[in-house]
Amino acid sequence: MNDEHATLLADVTLKNNLPCSAGLNSGDTFYIEFGSYTVTGGTITINSGISCVTDKNVDGLFVTSGGATISGIDNGNGTYTYTTNLPQ
């Protein structure tokens, strides 16, 4: 597994969609710590099979391609997991 981590140090305004593929493969997890900061103005694409764990509910921020969908769950401990689901 090749998990990655990012911590926001300020609010972020995206001008376009941001692909999140920094060496991640199916089964890997990308962690984003938002703290009190936000991301607006665009979306973040995660590839099929990759999960993203955040410290706040950011429904609508993540998208995927290839007909997959994103499901988000509240982990009940102050974190949320967004996972891609392949079409059936």
NULODREN-959369 format. One record per residue: z, x, y of N, C-alpha, C in turn; residue number from 1; chain; residue in three letters. Coordinates in steps of 0.02 Angstrom, whole numbers, plus 32768, in hexadecimal, padded with zeros to 4 digits. Example, Ala and Ser with C-alpha at 12.3 -4.5 7.8 and 13.67 -1.06 7.14 Angstrom:
NULODREN-959369
+------+--------+---------+-------+---------+----------+------+--------+---------+-----+--------+---------+
: n.up : n.east : n.north : ca.up : ca.east : ca.north : c.up : c.east : c.north : num : cadena : residuo :
+------+--------+---------+-------+---------+----------+------+--------+---------+-----+--------+---------+
: 8186 :   8294 :    7EE4 :  8186 :    8267 :     7F1F : 8186 :   8294 :    7F5B :   1 :      A :     ALA :
: 8162 :   8282 :    7F90 :  8165 :    82AC :     7FCB : 818A :   8285 :    8002 :   2 :      A :     SER :
+------+--------+---------+-------+---------+----------+------+--------+---------+-----+--------+---------+
END
This chain:
NULODREN-959369
+------+--------+---------+-------+---------+----------+------+--------+---------+-----+--------+---------+
: n.up : n.east : n.north : ca.up : ca.east : ca.north : c.up : c.east : c.north : num : cadena : residuo :
+------+--------+---------+-------+---------+----------+------+--------+---------+-----+--------+---------+
: 8000 :   8029 :    7FC5 :  8000 :    8000 :     8000 : 8000 :   802C :    803E :   1 :      A :     MET :
: 7FE1 :   8011 :    8072 :  7FDB :    8036 :     80B0 : 7FF0 :   8008 :    80E9 :   2 :      A :     ASN :
: 8031 :   7FFC :    80F0 :  8049 :    7FCF :     8123 : 8049 :   7FF2 :    8167 :   3 :      A :     ASP :
: 803D :   7FCB :    819C :  803A :    7FE5 :     81E0 : 806A :   7FBD :    820B :   4 :      A :     GLU :
: 8080 :   7FDA :    8244 :  80B0 :    7FBB :     8270 : 809C :   7FC7 :    82B9 :   5 :      A :     HIS :
: 80A4 :   7F94 :    82E2 :  8098 :    7F9B :     832A : 80D0 :   7F77 :    8350 :   6 :      A :     ALA :
: 80E6 :   7F94 :    8386 :  8119 :    7F76 :     83B1 : 80FD :   7F6E :    83F7 :   7 :      A :     THR :
: 80FE :   7F30 :    8411 :  80E5 :    7F25 :     8455 : 8118 :   7F40 :    8487 :   8 :      A :     LEU :
: 80FF :   7F62 :    84BA :  8129 :    7F7C :     84F0 : 811C :   7F59 :    8532 :   9 :      A :     LEU :
: 80ED :   7F29 :    8531 :  80DB :    7F02 :     856C : 80B2 :   7EC6 :    8555 :  10 :      A :     ALA :
: 80A8 :   7E95 :    8581 :  807B :    7E5E :     8573 : 8034 :   7E79 :    856B :  11 :      A :     ASP :
: 800D :   7E59 :    853F :  7FC9 :    7E6F :     8531 : 7F9A :   7E35 :    853E :  12 :      A :     VAL :
: 7F64 :   7E42 :    8564 :  7F2F :    7E10 :     856E : 7EEF :   7E2B :    854E :  13 :      A :     THR :
: 7ED8 :   7E0A :    851A :  7E9B :    7E1F :     84F7 : 7E5F :   7E03 :    851B :  14 :      A :     LEU :
: 7E2A :   7E2B :    8522 :  7DEC :    7E13 :     853F : 7DBE :   7DF8 :    8509 :  15 :      A :     LYS :
: 7DC8 :   7E0E :    84CB :  7D9F :    7DF9 :     8492 : 7DCC :   7DF3 :    8455 :  16 :      A :     ASN :
: 7DAC :   7DE4 :    841D :  7DCF :    7DE4 :     83DE : 7DDD :   7E2C :    83C9 :  17 :      A :     ASN :
: 7E19 :   7E39 :    83B1 :  7E2E :    7E7C :     839C : 7E30 :   7E7F :    8350 :  18 :      A :     LEU :
: 7E05 :   7EAA :    8332 :  7E08 :    7EB0 :     82E9 : 7E43 :   7EDC :    82D5 :  19 :      A :     PRO :
: 7E68 :   7EC6 :    82A3 :  7EA1 :    7EEB :     8289 : 7E8F :   7F04 :    8244 :  20 :      A :     CYS :
: 7E73 :   7F40 :    8241 :  7E5D :    7F59 :     8201 : 7E6D :   7FA3 :    81F8 :  21 :      A :     SER :
: 7E9B :   7FBD :    821D :  7EAB :    8004 :     821D : 7EBE :   801F :    81D8 :  22 :      A :     ALA :
: 7E8D :   8025 :    81AD :  7E99 :    8040 :     816B : 7EBF :   8013 :    813C :  23 :      A :     GLY :
: 7EC3 :   7FD2 :    814D :  7EE8 :    7FA3 :     8123 : 7EBA :   7F87 :    80EC :  24 :      A :     LEU :
: 7ED6 :   7F7E :    80B2 :  7EB3 :    7F63 :     8078 : 7ED6 :   7F23 :    8061 :  25 :      A :     ASN :
: 7EB5 :   7EFE :    8036 :  7ED3 :    7EC1 :     801A : 7F17 :   7ED2 :    7FFD :  26 :      A :     SER :
: 7F49 :   7EAA :    800D :  7F8D :    7EB4 :     7FF6 : 7FB9 :   7ED9 :    8027 :  27 :      A :     GLY :
: 7F9A :   7EF6 :    805C :  7FC0 :    7F1B :     808E : 7FDE :   7EEA :    80C2 :  28 :      A :     ASP :
: 800F :   7F02 :    80E7 :  8030 :    7EDA :     811A : 802F :   7EFE :    815C :  29 :      A :     THR :
: 8020 :   7ED9 :    8192 :  8021 :    7EF3 :     81D6 : 805B :   7ED1 :    81FA :  30 :      A :     PHE :
: 8089 :   7EF9 :    8215 :  80C4 :    7EDF :     8237 : 80BA :   7EE5 :    8283 :  31 :      A :     TYR :
: 80C5 :   7EAE :    82A7 :  80C2 :    7EB1 :     82F0 : 8104 :   7E98 :    830C :  32 :      A :     ILE :
: 8125 :   7EC3 :    8332 :  8164 :    7EB1 :     8352 : 8155 :   7E9F :    839B :  33 :      A :     GLU :
: 815A :   7E5E :    83AB :  814B :    7E45 :     83ED : 8185 :   7E4D :    841E :  34 :      A :     PHE :
: 81C2 :   7E47 :    8405 :  81FB :    7E47 :     8433 : 81F3 :   7E0E :    8464 :  35 :      A :     GLY :
: 81FA :   7E1B :    84A4 :  81F3 :    7DE8 :     84D7 : 81AC :   7DE5 :    84F3 :  36 :      A :     SER :
: 817D :   7E0B :    84D7 :  8139 :    7E0F :     84F1 : 810A :   7DDE :    84CF :  37 :      A :     TYR :
: 80D0 :   7DD4 :    84ED :  809E :    7DA4 :     84D4 : 8059 :   7DC4 :    84CF :  38 :      A :     THR :
: 802E :   7DA5 :    84A8 :  7FE7 :    7DB7 :     84A4 : 7FC1 :   7D78 :    84B6 :  39 :      A :     VAL :
: 7F95 :   7D7B :    84E8 :  7F6D :    7D42 :     84FD : 7F24 :   7D57 :    8505 :  40 :      A :     THR :
: 7EF8 :   7D26 :    850D :  7EB3 :    7D33 :     851F : 7E84 :   7D41 :    84E6 :  41 :      A :     GLY :
: 7E9B :   7D43 :    84A9 :  7E6F :    7D51 :     8471 : 7E94 :   7D47 :    842F :  42 :      A :     GLY :
: 7E76 :   7D5F :    83FA :  7E93 :    7D59 :     83B8 : 7E92 :   7D9D :    8395 :  43 :      A :     THR :
: 7EB7 :   7DA1 :    835F :  7EB8 :    7DDD :     8335 : 7E9D :   7DCA :    82F1 :  44 :      A :     ILE :
: 7E69 :   7DEC :    82DA :  7E4B :    7DDD :     8299 : 7E6C :   7E08 :    8264 :  45 :      A :     THR :
: 7E84 :   7DE7 :    822F :  7E9E :    7E0C :     81F6 : 7E71 :   7DFE :    81BA :  46 :      A :     ILE :
: 7E64 :   7E31 :    8193 :  7E37 :    7E2B :     8159 : 7E59 :   7E06 :    8120 :  47 :      A :     ASN :
: 7E30 :   7DEB :    80F4 :  7E49 :    7DC7 :     80BA : 7E79 :   7DF2 :    8091 :  48 :      A :     SER :
: 7EB0 :   7DD4 :    807C :  7EE1 :    7DF7 :     8053 : 7F16 :   7E1D :    8079 :  49 :      A :     GLY :
: 7F10 :   7E20 :    80BB :  7F40 :    7E44 :     80E4 : 7F70 :   7E12 :    8103 :  50 :      A :     ILE :
: 7FB0 :   7E23 :    8105 :  7FE3 :    7DFA :     8125 : 7FF9 :   7E1B :    8165 :  51 :      A :     SER :
: 800E :   7DF2 :    8195 :  802A :    7E0B :     81D3 : 806E :   7DEB :    81DD :  52 :      A :     CYS :
: 80A0 :   7E15 :    81E7 :  80E4 :    7DFD :     81F2 : 80F6 :   7E09 :    823B :  53 :      A :     VAL :
: 8111 :   7DD5 :    825C :  8123 :    7DD9 :     82A2 : 816C :   7DC3 :    82AC :  54 :      A :     THR :
: 8185 :   7DD2 :    82E7 :  81CA :    7DBE :     82F7 : 81CB :   7D80 :    8323 :  55 :      A :     ASP :
: 8192 :   7D5D :    8329 :  8191 :    7D1C :     834C : 8157 :   7CF3 :    8331 :  56 :      A :     LYS :
: 815A :   7CB2 :    833B :  8126 :    7C84 :     8326 : 80EA :   7C8D :    8355 :  57 :      A :     ASN :
: 80B2 :   7CA3 :    8339 :  8075 :    7CAD :     8361 : 803A :   7C89 :    8342 :  58 :      A :     VAL :
: 8046 :   7C4A :    832C :  8011 :    7C22 :     830E : 7FD4 :   7C22 :    833D :  59 :      A :     ASP :
: 7F99 :   7C2C :    831F :  7F5B :    7C2D :     8346 : 7F45 :   7C72 :    835C :  60 :      A :     GLY :
: 7F70 :   7CA3 :    8359 :  7F5E :    7CE7 :     836F : 7F32 :   7D0A :    833B :  61 :      A :     LEU :
: 7F3E :   7CFC :    82FA :  7F1A :    7D1F :     82C5 : 7EE1 :   7CF4 :    82AB :  62 :      A :     PHE :
: 7EA8 :   7D14 :    829F :  7E6E :    7CF3 :     8281 : 7E55 :   7D21 :    8249 :  63 :      A :     VAL :
: 7E27 :   7D07 :    8221 :  7E0A :    7D2F :     81EB : 7DC1 :   7D1B :    81E5 :  64 :      A :     THR :
: 7D9D :   7D3E :    81BA :  7D55 :    7D30 :     81B3 : 7D45 :   7D22 :    816A :  65 :      A :     SER :
: 7D07 :   7D14 :    815C :  7CF0 :    7D0A :     8118 : 7D08 :   7CCA :    80F9 :  66 :      A :     GLY :
: 7D17 :   7C97 :    8121 :  7D2C :    7C57 :     8106 : 7D75 :   7C53 :    80F2 :  67 :      A :     GLY :
: 7D9A :   7C89 :    80FB :  7DE1 :    7C89 :     80EB : 7E07 :   7C63 :    8121 :  68 :      A :     ALA :
: 7E43 :   7C4E :    8112 :  7E6E :    7C2D :     8142 : 7EAF :   7C55 :    814A :  69 :      A :     THR :
: 7ED4 :   7C45 :    817E :  7F14 :    7C66 :     818B : 7F4C :   7C33 :    8181 :  70 :      A :     ILE :
: 7F7F :   7C47 :    815C :  7FBA :    7C1D :     8157 : 7FF5 :   7C44 :    8173 :  71 :      A :     SER :
: 801F :   7C21 :    8198 :  805A :    7C40 :     81B5 : 8099 :   7C1F :    819B :  72 :      A :     GLY :
: 80CB :   7C49 :    818B :  810A :    7C2D :     8174 : 8143 :   7C4C :    819B :  73 :      A :     ILE :
: 8176 :   7C24 :    81A6 :  81B5 :    7C3B :     81C4 : 81DF :   7C57 :    818C :  74 :      A :     ASP :
: 81EF :   7C97 :    818F :  8215 :    7CB7 :     8159 : 825F :   7CA5 :    815B :  75 :      A :     ASN :
: 8275 :   7C82 :    8190 :  82BA :    7C6D :     8195 : 82EA :   7CA3 :    81AB :  76 :      A :     GLY :
: 82D0 :   7CDC :    81BD :  82FB :    7D14 :     81D2 : 82E5 :   7D31 :    8216 :  77 :      A :     ASN :
: 82C1 :   7D08 :    823D :  82A8 :    7D1F :     827D : 8264 :   7D40 :    8279 :  78 :      A :     GLY :
: 8245 :   7D40 :    823E :  8202 :    7D5C :     8238 : 81D2 :   7D26 :    821D :  79 :      A :     THR :
: 8192 :   7D32 :    8228 :  815D :    7D04 :     8212 : 8128 :   7D2D :    81EE :  80 :      A :     TYR :
: 810D :   7D13 :    81B8 :  80D8 :    7D35 :     8193 : 8098 :   7D0D :    8197 :  81 :      A :     THR :
: 8062 :   7D2D :    81AB :  801F :    7D0F :     81AF : 7FF5 :   7D31 :    817A :  82 :      A :     TYR :
: 7FD9 :   7D09 :    814C :  7FB4 :    7D24 :     8114 : 7F70 :   7D04 :    8110 :  83 :      A :     THR :
: 7F3D :   7D2B :    80FD :  7EFA :    7D0F :     80F4 : 7EF5 :   7CF2 :    80AE :  84 :      A :     THR :
: 7ED1 :   7CBB :    80AA :  7EC7 :    7C98 :     806B : 7E7C :   7C93 :    805F :  85 :      A :     ASN :
: 7E66 :   7CAD :    8026 :  7E1E :    7CAA :     8016 : 7E09 :   7C63 :    8007 :  86 :      A :     LEU :
: 7DCC :   7C50 :    8019 :  7DB4 :    7C0C :     800A : 7DAF :   7C02 :    7FBF :  87 :      A :     PRO :
: 7DB9 :   7BC3 :    7FAA :  7DB6 :    7BB5 :     7F62 : 7D77 :   7B92 :    7F50 :  88 :      A :     GLN :
+------+--------+---------+-------+---------+----------+------+--------+---------+-----+--------+---------+
END
